[in-house]
């Protein structure tokens, strides 16, 4: 498989052009065709000489993803399923600003992107891990989700969360390259502070990302405030228990001087009792984090349930009373399988049925 032209940085193109005896300004022209004009073919790049276009056509592909399916939702959350060159699928979700959180006039449009096909971490409540891990996405496949979602929706994405399928920090090298494609002025030009990387708790990679110069934001898929609860639903906790994780989070806050977000899916009879809320408040306070509470989205084939609304509110109120900034998201996209990995799982399983 040839690399995508979208994976090329100015430095990569400089080396390529030098080897071909082309002037260095061609790199700027190529990048403009890709990221600003969103060229649909290499042939279209009319200010490049024919010999250079021929070389690019022979050695690169253009797009690494094609649209497979999209679903809109009543609250205008949209979910896109994209097909990769090897027949696999990834999905991403475009989420408009919530007026309750950001005000009626907010133009915030958040895209939740995937970083891997499937996931090896096997969190017990998650659709992405149900069929195991298939492969890492490349940087251009990650950034390509933004390009394609913008084209299909006609809207400009200005906020990105790495919370779709996969564990982004298990694919750190491609994630860092994708961050470059997304933030560079010659690329998508989205500010680093508008990118949030979410991890289930890969401690060494959190420390590495803390040392990365860009001011990207960090969210932790915590979902349990004690080892007992996290061990039950998130196998990664056996490798890096809560105390190790919070040591890494303290390192992050020292380095980045920013607020971390703790994501907490409320699951009935698992982690939604007030004892967990008290412990969670203590943990959040220790790293000055805020907490996002998300009532569980039912996943076909999994036994978990969301707690009723009074219980969710009581959990939130307990955090707020302890001085922790906490939001309770009655999750957008509940009606379109928006929990990560569900749409892709349905598509791949349907294809397997077709084949057998
Ligand atoms: S929650 Fe995240 S890390 Fe856990 S299985 Fe799902 S995608 Fe993987």
Boltz pocket constraint, residues with backbone or C-beta under 6 A from the ligand:
constraints:
  - pocket:
      binder: B
      contacts: [[A, 118], [A, 119], [A, 120], [A, 121], [A, 122], [A, 123], [A, 126], [A, 127], [A, 128], [A, 129], [A, 164], [A, 165], [A, 166], [A, 167], [A, 200], [A, 221], [A, 340]]
      max_distance: 6.0
